[in-house]
Amino acid sequence: MPYNNLWLVSAHDIAQSFATYFSKEDASFTYQEYYDICIDSNFELINWAQNGMSWEDMKKYADTMVGQGDIDWQKEWINSKKQIIDLIK
């Protein structure tokens, strides 16, 4: 994201979005099974955040949102680096 901002988004929120979408689109697994698939996989978490969620979806979960003027947040979200970190001690 521009200005070297750091955005903290809970893996739980991403996994919920993933499970909600896929449990409606494909009944092969339950909501809980889809949630578990996503929450247990750093790849799935980043992939879904990158490809399945827009900035409009993501911004409601981001903990540290500070406006930086006239920025195309959707474009910046898609092109930003994403990383899974363990904050639970």
C-alpha positions, 0 to 999 in steps of 0.5 A: 500500500502507498506510504508504507502503511501496515494493515492488520486484518484478522485471518478469522475475517478472511476465512469467514469471507472465504467460507461464506462465499464457497458454502453458498457456491459449492455445497461439497463442504459445509461452512465450517469445513470451508472455514477450516480449509482457509484458516489452516492454510497461509496460501488460501488466506493470502490467495482469497484476500488477494483474489477473492476480496476487493478493497471494499470488502477488506477495508471493513476488517482493516484495523489501522485505516488512515486516509491518505488523500486521493488514492485508488485503494482497490488498485493499491490493495490488489498490488500490495504485498501480503504476509501472514504473521502469527500475533497470538502469543 
